[in-house]
């Protein structure tokens, strides 16, 4: 992060980030990575969280001013897949939410925010209304697919309409995510990699990850014990059950294979974790499967894998873990849906397989284990692609160019030039 002492701090623009959760989930990790690489010579970040949790400490550790404005647990713990019109119309929750929005609007004015950047679906609504009340420009950062296969229909209907008038600008983490907002206006949207002009109100900015030093070489593991790993929150749509069933097939050919499930249940999803532990026993995999839980050393764990597997059974909004695997030079097997299609060039930087297809996943893993030279080359090409297109530095520059556009401030590089360069 740049030093704010390089110029007059008073000339910096204050960007206020709003997130409803402080758990270490994908969107919050992406925000943390962004803030760690934001140009703080030009922008002063302030974070507002609606609950306490580990992400708060991570923010403060990198010098980000972070505040807690706690919201009622009734509102906070409502899962997005349980939302509907009946939920939206609960009078008590409406009253609690209205009071919170007013408090948040006053906070924005008191801290003289130049721009509000919301980072989650709940924050889009709460922070969005508050920003409108405070008359401050607003960016929605959409990290979830706004579609019926991902959210209840009433929420899809609401977000698709709100996105056209509540935010001043919409940033999506993938083309797949952006397309779910288009409805009948598909010709009004563009892709980052197409080299065409980006519309004035919307763009795609992939979530970047820190890259490894250039001098670091990629070496395909030569161990006689292949290690397969799936990284991510334990929840049914992430497909841990598909991964385990595929691993059982792989074990028939590679009896010494090891399997790692890295991640934990976060949003009242412990029942699914219990199910996949039971499945592990039923498949006879208890001796080879490790449930590692939440880990802060994911890059180190990925380094020890032979193959990184992504098994989501619903189209992924982006697929940040896939990028992390590619950065580490690992061959990747991923399901063919959503953002994964934008990350993995199947047959070149990894293998894409149909969603919810155990046999196809097992066959892809076996192909990589049977052909280590090909797997190594896929890892090398994947690493190169990740460095060129998905680095956190590139993500930060794209986001900053959106800020410049909304705030009418000069910058060294425009969003259009960043888009045309890849």
Phi, psi and omega per residue, in radians:
X1 nan 2.432 -3.106
X2 -1.272 2.725 3.115
X3 -1.443 2.302 3.139
X4 -1.284 -0.095 -3.100
X5 -1.397 -0.092 -3.068
X6 -1.207 -0.491 3.123
X7 -2.386 3.060 3.109
X8 -1.065 2.045 -3.129
X9 -0.984 -0.494 -3.119
X10 -1.149 -0.337 -3.135
X11 -1.527 -0.115 3.121
X12 -1.273 2.611 3.089
X13 -1.643 2.330 -3.129
X14 -1.531 2.081 3.108
X15 -1.875 2.085 -3.131
X16 -1.790 2.074 -3.101
X17 -1.734 2.346 -3.125
X18 -2.120 2.256 3.077
X19 -2.433 2.447 -3.056
X20 -1.422 -0.330 -3.065
X21 -2.199 2.726 3.073
X22 -2.055 0.293 3.089
X23 -1.380 2.754 -3.109
X24 -1.495 1.164 3.065
X25 -1.784 3.093 -2.950
X26 -1.001 -0.823 -3.108
X27 -1.130 -0.624 -3.118
X28 -1.289 -0.644 3.061
X29 -1.138 -0.689 3.098
X30 -1.090 -0.713 3.103
X31 -1.140 -0.740 3.110
X32 -1.034 -0.788 3.109
X33 -1.061 -0.729 3.130
X34 -1.067 -0.846 -3.078
X35 -1.167 -0.522 3.111
X36 -1.191 -0.317 -3.100
X37 -2.115 0.186 3.112
X38 -1.237 2.538 3.103
X39 -1.335 1.649 -3.082
X40 -1.429 0.022 2.939
X41 -1.220 -0.622 -3.068
X42 -1.824 -0.437 -3.065
X43 -2.252 2.405 3.112
X44 -1.906 1.879 -3.099
X45 -1.468 2.415 3.023
X46 -2.300 2.240 -3.080
X47 -1.915 2.367 3.038
X48 -2.078 2.169 3.126
X49 -1.989 2.483 -3.137
X50 -1.556 -0.063 3.083
X51 -2.657 2.846 3.138
X52 -1.667 2.712 -3.138
X53 2.990 -3.070 -3.023
X54 -1.097 -0.477 -3.102
X55 -1.148 -0.478 3.125
X56 -1.069 -0.843 3.133
X57 -1.096 -0.648 3.105
X58 -1.112 -0.713 3.112
X59 -1.095 -0.842 -3.100
X60 -1.145 -0.560 -3.125
X61 -1.140 -0.481 3.108
X62 -1.731 0.244 3.011
X63 1.483 0.353 -3.134
X64 -1.583 2.202 3.069
X65 -1.125 2.096 -3.022
X66 -2.255 2.331 -3.110
X67 -2.174 2.617 3.031
X68 -1.876 2.151 2.944
X69 -2.122 1.613 -2.970
X70 -1.239 2.422 3.117
X71 -1.954 2.810 -3.134
X72 -0.995 2.363 3.090
X73 -1.005 -0.496 3.113
X74 -1.042 -0.675 3.123
X75 -1.408 -0.731 -3.044
X76 -1.126 -0.750 -2.998
X77 -1.560 0.015 3.077
X78 -1.192 2.077 -3.109
X79 -1.332 2.530 -3.084
X80 -1.116 -0.512 -3.127
X81 -1.414 -0.020 3.085
X82 -1.905 0.032 -3.100
X83 -1.317 2.584 3.079
X84 -2.861 -3.104 -3.132
X85 -1.072 -0.624 3.131
X86 -1.122 -0.651 3.093
X87 -1.159 -0.776 -3.088
X88 -1.125 -0.453 -3.029
X89 -1.752 0.133 3.086
X90 -1.135 2.035 -2.968
X91 -1.062 -0.729 -3.099
X92 -1.095 -0.776 -3.139
X93 -1.192 -0.599 3.074
X94 -1.069 -0.750 3.134
X95 -1.127 -0.771 3.124
X96 -1.096 -0.750 -3.125
X97 -1.145 -0.723 3.120
X98 -1.056 -0.739 3.094
X99 -1.122 -0.670 3.132
X100 -1.150 -0.743 3.141
X101 -1.049 -0.745 3.123
X102 -1.112 -0.725 3.094
X103 -1.080 -0.745 -3.134
X104 -1.149 -0.687 3.112
X105 -1.109 -0.736 3.103
X106 -1.115 -0.671 3.100
X107 -1.068 -0.768 -3.134
X108 -1.058 -0.759 -3.141
X109 -1.204 -0.720 -3.106
X110 -1.108 -0.600 -3.136
X111 -1.633 0.148 3.021
X112 0.899 0.849 3.124
X113 -1.168 2.349 3.059
X114 -1.497 -0.448 -3.088
X115 -2.739 2.516 3.101
X116 -1.939 2.314 -3.122
X117 -2.169 1.869 -3.128
X118 -1.605 2.584 -2.905
X119 -2.159 0.062 3.131
X120 -2.637 2.891 -3.078
X121 -1.069 -0.781 3.114
X122 -1.156 -0.675 3.108
X123 -1.162 -0.566 3.099
X124 -1.027 -0.756 -3.125
X125 -1.307 -0.963 -3.077
X126 -1.124 -0.914 -3.136
X127 -1.201 -0.542 3.139
X128 -1.155 -0.819 3.123
X129 -1.142 -0.709 3.128
X130 -1.081 -0.730 3.128
X131 -1.120 -0.665 3.104
X132 -1.134 -0.735 3.110
X133 -1.106 -0.650 -3.124
X134 -1.450 -0.113 -3.135
X135 1.022 0.880 3.140
X136 -2.104 2.373 3.105
X137 -0.942 2.539 -2.988
X138 -2.288 2.319 2.989
X139 -1.963 2.240 2.929
X140 -1.636 2.224 3.009
X141 -1.834 1.808 -3.070
X142 -1.564 2.046 -3.136
X143 -2.020 0.138 3.137
X144 -2.186 2.529 3.050
X145 -1.208 2.182 3.130
X146 -1.636 1.327 -3.054
X147 -2.599 2.818 -3.054
X148 -1.182 -0.330 3.099
X149 -1.432 -0.025 -3.063
X150 -2.233 -0.538 -3.073
X151 -2.362 2.729 3.035
X152 -1.062 2.568 -3.053
X153 -0.983 -0.717 3.137
X154 -1.024 -0.633 3.140
X155 -1.259 -0.695 3.069
X156 -1.017 -0.849 -3.142
X157 -1.008 -0.798 -3.101
X158 -1.136 -0.838 -3.076
X159 -1.166 -0.665 -3.127
X160 -1.117 -0.498 3.116
X161 -1.503 -0.720 -3.133
X162 -1.120 -0.578 -3.048
X163 -1.125 -0.292 -3.116
X164 -1.566 -0.210 -3.129
X165 -2.398 -0.343 -3.119
X166 -1.398 -0.955 -3.141
X167 -1.434 2.696 3.003
X168 -1.410 -0.427 -3.096
X169 -2.674 2.490 3.109
X170 -2.068 2.156 3.036
X171 -1.888 2.253 3.085
X172 -1.956 2.632 -3.095
X173 -1.483 -0.070 3.063
X174 -2.840 2.864 3.050
X175 -1.107 -0.667 3.134
X176 -1.027 -0.767 3.114
X177 -1.137 -0.796 -3.105
X178 -1.074 -0.674 -3.117
X179 -1.098 -0.484 3.140
X180 -1.250 -0.212 3.091
X181 -1.674 -0.154 -2.935
X182 -1.299 -0.659 -3.054
X183 0.973 -2.144 -3.066
X184 -1.557 -0.013 -3.029
X185 -1.819 0.746 -3.019
X186 -1.057 -0.540 -3.110
X187 -1.280 -0.127 -3.115
X188 -1.597 0.129 -3.078
X189 -2.195 2.661 -3.108
X190 -2.332 2.824 3.108
X191 -1.745 2.556 -3.121
X192 -1.074 -0.731 -3.006
X193 -1.453 -0.068 -3.063
X194 -1.359 -0.292 -3.123
X195 1.340 0.180 3.123
X196 -1.705 2.963 -3.106
X197 -1.126 2.396 3.111
X198 -1.542 2.336 3.118
X199 -1.015 2.823 -3.029
X200 -1.212 -0.430 -2.996
X201 -1.977 -0.124 -3.052
X202 -2.512 2.597 3.028
X203 -2.795 2.891 3.078
X204 -1.800 2.256 3.017
X205 -2.290 1.882 -3.137
X206 -1.170 2.570 3.078
X207 -1.273 2.061 -3.132
X208 -1.547 2.858 3.084
X209 -2.257 2.707 3.074
X210 -1.075 2.412 -3.139
X211 -1.726 2.741 3.136
X212 -1.363 2.756 3.093
X213 -0.992 2.517 -3.056
X214 -1.102 -0.505 -3.080
X215 -1.322 -0.135 -3.099
X216 -1.376 2.187 -3.106
X217 -1.599 2.741 3.110
X218 -1.755 2.106 -3.129
X219 -2.110 2.128 3.120
X220 -1.239 2.310 -3.103
X221 -1.056 2.351 3.108
X222 -1.846 0.218 3.139
X223 -1.101 2.580 3.076
X224 -1.331 -0.117 -3.128
X225 -1.957 1.700 3.106
X226 -1.190 2.499 -3.137
X227 -2.098 2.113 3.090
X228 -1.823 2.419 -3.118
X229 -2.413 2.496 2.996
X230 -2.154 2.196 -3.088
X231 -1.974 2.257 3.072
X232 2.694 2.884 3.085
X233 -0.963 2.415 3.117
X234 -1.415 1.857 3.134
X235 -2.730 2.633 -2.963
X236 -1.016 -0.637 -3.073
X237 -1.283 -0.230 3.053
X238 -1.371 -0.219 2.951
X239 1.344 0.504 3.090
X240 -1.003 -0.560 3.134
X241 -1.173 -0.630 3.086
X242 -1.162 -0.747 3.133
X243 -1.042 -0.786 -3.121
X244 -1.123 -0.722 3.132
X245 -1.152 -0.671 3.074
X246 -1.150 -0.688 3.136
X247 -1.100 -0.600 3.111
X248 -1.107 -0.645 3.091
X249 -1.208 -0.767 3.128
X250 -1.044 -0.643 -3.087
X251 -1.124 -0.454 3.104
X252 -1.095 -0.541 3.109
X253 -1.656 -0.566 -3.108
X254 -2.159 1.435 -3.027
X255 -1.057 -0.404 -3.089
X256 -1.638 0.129 -3.108
X257 -1.017 2.524 3.044
X258 -1.988 2.550 -3.069
X259 -2.244 2.245 -3.140
X260 -2.110 2.251 2.999
X261 -1.915 1.936 -3.020
X262 -1.886 2.027 -3.111
X263 2.454 2.991 -3.111
X264 -2.448 2.873 3.037
X265 -1.306 2.359 -3.062
X266 -1.986 -0.910 -2.945
X267 -1.857 1.208 3.125
X268 0.994 0.733 -3.107
X269 -1.982 0.459 -3.113
X270 -1.121 -0.502 -3.131
X271 -1.090 -0.683 3.118
X272 -1.178 -0.679 3.091
X273 -1.047 -0.719 3.091
X274 -1.083 -0.657 3.140
X275 -1.115 -0.773 -3.083
X276 -1.314 -0.440 3.016
X277 -1.190 -0.698 3.063
X278 -1.124 -0.714 3.101
X279 -1.077 -0.706 3.112
X280 -0.971 -0.773 3.116
X281 -1.173 -0.726 -3.111
X282 -1.118 -0.551 3.130
X283 -1.488 -0.045 -3.127
X284 1.252 0.547 -3.065
X285 -1.852 0.155 -3.042
X286 -1.000 -0.560 -3.085
X287 -1.375 -0.298 -3.036
X288 -1.995 -0.256 -3.090
X289 -1.683 2.309 3.050
X290 -2.019 2.200 2.993
X291 -1.680 1.813 -3.011
X292 -1.562 -0.177 3.127
X293 1.210 -2.931 3.103
X294 -1.198 2.349 3.138
X295 -2.329 2.484 3.092
X296 -1.603 -0.105 -3.109
X297 -1.936 0.727 -3.092
X298 -0.990 -0.769 3.117
X299 -0.986 -0.666 3.119
X300 -1.173 -0.700 3.124
X301 -1.151 -0.709 3.109
X302 -1.082 -0.630 3.126
X303 -1.016 -0.504 -3.079
X304 -1.539 -0.063 -3.101
X305 -1.439 2.648 2.978
X306 -1.530 -0.750 3.106
X307 -2.405 2.328 3.017
X308 -1.662 2.266 -3.090
X309 -2.020 2.373 3.039
X310 -2.100 2.162 -2.928
X311 -2.188 0.363 -3.052
X312 -0.974 2.406 -3.133
X313 -1.728 -0.057 2.995
X314 -2.131 2.525 -3.109
X315 -0.915 2.197 -3.101
X316 -1.343 2.343 3.072
X317 -0.971 -0.761 3.080
X318 -2.414 -1.407 -3.098
X319 2.083 0.954 -3.054
X320 -1.062 -0.610 -3.136
X321 -1.122 -0.596 3.086
X322 -1.051 -0.763 3.117
X323 -1.095 -0.723 3.135
X324 -1.065 -0.684 3.081
X325 -1.137 -0.706 3.119
X326 -1.166 -0.684 3.087
X327 -1.017 -0.637 3.136
X328 -1.408 0.003 3.116
X329 1.336 0.429 -3.108
X330 -1.642 2.438 2.986
X331 -1.163 2.433 -3.013
X332 -2.098 2.373 2.930
X333 -1.960 2.101 -3.064
X334 -2.341 2.670 3.097
X335 -1.367 2.526 -2.946
X336 -1.520 1.403 3.122
X337 -2.891 2.583 3.062
X338 1.103 -2.455 -3.050
X339 -1.122 -0.410 -3.141
X340 -1.029 -0.546 3.131
X341 -1.180 -0.409 3.127
X342 -1.519 -0.344 -3.083
X343 -1.613 -0.877 -3.018
X344 -1.669 2.211 2.968
X345 -1.623 1.751 -2.973
X346 -1.046 2.276 -3.097
X347 1.534 -0.194 -3.125
X348 -2.039 -0.903 -3.140
X349 -2.004 0.166 -3.132
X350 2.789 -2.978 -3.141
X351 -2.208 2.313 3.050
X352 -1.810 2.408 -3.137
X353 -2.258 2.730 3.126
X354 -1.054 2.583 3.091
X355 -1.185 2.542 3.037
X356 1.136 0.468 -3.100
X357 -2.081 1.702 -3.070
X358 -1.090 -0.829 -3.074
X359 -1.102 -0.757 3.140
X360 -1.082 -0.675 3.121
X361 -1.162 -0.770 3.131
X362 -1.100 -0.748 3.137
X363 -1.070 -0.703 -3.140
X364 -1.144 -0.752 3.116
X365 -1.095 -0.779 -3.135
X366 -1.101 -0.647 3.111
X367 -1.052 -0.764 -3.140
X368 -1.195 -0.683 3.130
X369 -1.216 -0.577 3.123
X370 -1.362 -0.326 -3.086
X371 -2.246 1.248 -3.053
X372 -1.078 -0.538 3.131
X373 -1.175 -0.739 3.103
X374 -1.132 -0.738 3.131
X375 -1.074 -0.711 3.133
X376 -1.121 -0.722 3.127
X377 -1.162 -0.665 3.061
X378 -1.081 -0.711 3.102
X379 -1.094 -0.720 3.138
X380 -1.119 -0.814 -3.140
X381 -1.173 -0.629 3.100
X382 -1.112 -0.719 3.108
X383 -1.081 -0.753 3.128
X384 -1.095 -0.755 3.140
X385 -1.129 -0.714 3.134
X386 -1.102 -0.720 3.138
X387 -1.156 -0.632 -3.070
X388 -1.389 -0.551 -2.984
X389 -2.067 -0.396 -2.962
X390 -2.212 0.439 3.106
X391 -1.299 2.615 -3.135
X392 -1.152 -0.537 3.108
X393 -1.092 -0.709 3.123
X394 -1.176 -0.716 3.102
X395 -1.040 -0.808 -3.114
X396 -1.082 -0.725 -3.133
X397 -1.139 -0.667 3.120
X398 -1.131 -0.761 3.127
X399 -1.101 -0.742 3.132
X400 -1.082 -0.612 3.123
X401 -1.197 -0.531 3.031
X402 -1.160 -0.758 3.086
X403 -1.000 -0.794 -3.137
X404 -1.043 -0.714 -3.115
X405 -1.124 -0.747 -3.113
X406 -1.301 -0.599 -3.089
X407 -1.630 -0.077 3.124
X408 1.019 0.755 3.101
X409 -1.883 2.575 3.130
X410 -1.242 2.560 3.079
X411 -2.484 2.873 -3.104
X412 -1.311 -0.384 -3.081
X413 -2.561 2.340 -3.110
X414 -1.518 2.813 3.083
X415 -1.062 -0.665 -3.135
X416 -1.060 -0.741 -3.125
X417 -1.206 -0.603 3.089
X418 -1.160 -0.703 3.129
X419 -1.116 -0.798 -3.079
X420 -1.194 -0.384 3.141
X421 -1.503 0.047 3.043
X422 2.454 nan nan
